[in-house]
Amino acid sequence: MRTRWVGALILVATLVASDASAECNDTAAACDLKAGTALLKSDPKEAAKKLRASYDADPQTSTLALYAHALNLDKRFVASAKVWRRVHTRLDSELVTARAKLRNTRLDGNQTSIDRVVASISSLERQLAVADRQIASLKQQTARVTLEFAGGAPPDGLQVSQPDEGEIKNPFDDKILVTPGKDVLIVTYPDGKTVTLDIAIAAGGEQTVIVPAQEVAIEKPAPPPRAVPEPESEEEESSPAARGHTKRWIGLGFLGGAAVSFGTALVFQLRSNTAWDEALANGCSDNGDCDARGAALAQTSQDRANIALGATIAGSAFVATGVVFLLLDRRDGKTSSSTARIDVVPRNGGGMAAVLTGRF
């Protein structure tokens, strides 16, 4: 949205850069400002690069506002909204300084200086109002995400970033601006592993996203050393009894996984109950009628309850699988191998006889 303040900035910079094709003899910041302003309508992407370079070399609030305007023209609404917030912060700080200067100037009694400071304050207040309107307008062209960590408090060293914006500061404390429709957030765990979160929210919407806890391999305790008898034959070495202990440890591993799943289910169920209590306290009734704030809390409660249900189902499956492996181990332990042989020997008094010999 065009505003008189932004329009005035563009007009002044355009007049200064009236001959953009000529060689620039000013400082690098001034040259980039001229080039960026001249490119605003024809190539806003390149204009944003030039204006950013000018601001980095000479950080002026007016240049930052032009940079935010270029990002808006380039339809990079998330980046534009973030820069307009920075403009708002700088203007607010400058306004506080100007008001303090006005108090000191009035003590001096110089009316000309007083009028000059009053005019500066009026200009800053108008610019601040422009920044407010820009931020409000971009709110309808962006979406917001609130992050929650599945394991409770996020670990130290965990980072969240956006592909075009880089690392996000305090991702679990503040709402994150994202592009409506489809966007991604990249989570980097302390050990360097990453996971990509797909975000799909309508323009102007808000959503709570759960950052999954990193899966940690559970180390099984090593079995105590035991004496292994010498096998009597190759058939005995490959018998089911000799292989039964492997199934026992597999079964115990599944039971350990079940314990972790049930623990996770308990944590998320408690967090779901807490979110529902907050929803009831913020506009939701027992029959499910909610206002906007209550609806967001109710959705958070439902999401956590779904995770708890999934963890419970997984735990039950682990228990069943573990019991099956333990039963197979017990069955194999009771099975003993046997060997038999039939020999034909001569009988006393003549004739032949078949004799069955072996170990049973």
JOQUITA-V356962 format. One record per pair of residues at least 12 apart in sequence whose C-alpha atoms are under 6 Angstrom apart, sorted by the first residue. I is the first residue (numbers start at 0). GAP is how many residues later the second one is. D is the distance in whole Angstrom. If there is no record, write none. Layout:
i=<I & I>
gap=<GAP & GAP>
d=<D & D>
This chain:
i=<16 & 28 & 28 & 28 & 31 & 31 & 32 & 32 & 35 & 35 & 43 & 43 & 44 & 47 & 47 & 50 & 67 & 67 & 67 & 80 & 87 & 101 & 139 & 139 & 140 & 141 & 141 & 141 & 141 & 142 & 142 & 142 & 142 & 142 & 142 & 142 & 143 & 143 & 143 & 143 & 143 & 144 & 144 & 144 & 144 & 144 & 145 & 145 & 146 & 146 & 146 & 146 & 147 & 147 & 148 & 148 & 149 & 149 & 149 & 149 & 150 & 156 & 157 & 157 & 157 & 158 & 158 & 159 & 159 & 160 & 160 & 161 & 179 & 179 & 179 & 180 & 180 & 180 & 181 & 181 & 182 & 183 & 183 & 183 & 184 & 239 & 240 & 240 & 243 & 243 & 246 & 246 & 247 & 247 & 250 & 250 & 250 & 253 & 253 & 254 & 254 & 257 & 257 & 257 & 260 & 260 & 261 & 261 & 264 & 264 & 264 & 267 & 267 & 268 & 268 & 271 & 271 & 271 & 274 & 274 & 275 & 275 & 278 & 278 & 278 & 281 & 337 & 337 & 338 & 338 & 339 & 339 & 340 & 340 & 340 & 341 & 341 & 342>
gap=<17 & 25 & 28 & 29 & 18 & 22 & 18 & 21 & 14 & 15 & 26 & 30 & 29 & 19 & 22 & 16 & 12 & 15 & 16 & 54 & 43 & 15 & 63 & 64 & 62 & 37 & 38 & 61 & 62 & 34 & 35 & 37 & 60 & 61 & 62 & 63 & 31 & 32 & 33 & 34 & 62 & 30 & 31 & 61 & 62 & 63 & 29 & 62 & 25 & 61 & 62 & 63 & 62 & 63 & 61 & 62 & 60 & 61 & 62 & 63 & 62 & 33 & 30 & 31 & 32 & 28 & 29 & 26 & 27 & 24 & 25 & 23 & 21 & 22 & 23 & 19 & 20 & 21 & 17 & 18 & 16 & 13 & 14 & 15 & 12 & 92 & 91 & 92 & 85 & 88 & 78 & 82 & 78 & 81 & 71 & 74 & 75 & 64 & 68 & 64 & 67 & 57 & 60 & 61 & 50 & 54 & 50 & 53 & 43 & 46 & 47 & 36 & 40 & 36 & 39 & 29 & 32 & 33 & 22 & 26 & 22 & 25 & 15 & 18 & 19 & 12 & 21 & 22 & 19 & 20 & 17 & 18 & 15 & 16 & 17 & 13 & 14 & 12>
d=<5 & 4 & 6 & 6 & 5 & 5 & 6 & 6 & 5 & 5 & 5 & 5 & 6 & 6 & 5 & 5 & 5 & 5 & 6 & 6 & 6 & 6 & 6 & 5 & 5 & 5 & 6 & 5 & 6 & 6 & 5 & 5 & 5 & 5 & 5 & 6 & 6 & 5 & 5 & 6 & 5 & 6 & 5 & 6 & 5 & 6 & 5 & 5 & 5 & 6 & 5 & 6 & 5 & 6 & 6 & 5 & 6 & 6 & 5 & 5 & 5 & 5 & 6 & 5 & 5 & 6 & 5 & 6 & 5 & 6 & 5 & 5 & 5 & 5 & 5 & 5 & 5 & 6 & 6 & 5 & 5 & 5 & 5 & 5 & 5 & 5 & 5 & 5 & 5 & 6 & 5 & 6 & 5 & 6 & 4 & 5 & 5 & 5 & 5 & 5 & 5 & 4 & 5 & 6 & 5 & 5 & 6 & 6 & 4 & 5 & 6 & 5 & 5 & 6 & 6 & 4 & 5 & 6 & 6 & 5 & 6 & 5 & 5 & 5 & 6 & 5 & 6 & 5 & 6 & 5 & 6 & 4 & 6 & 5 & 6 & 5 & 4 & 5>
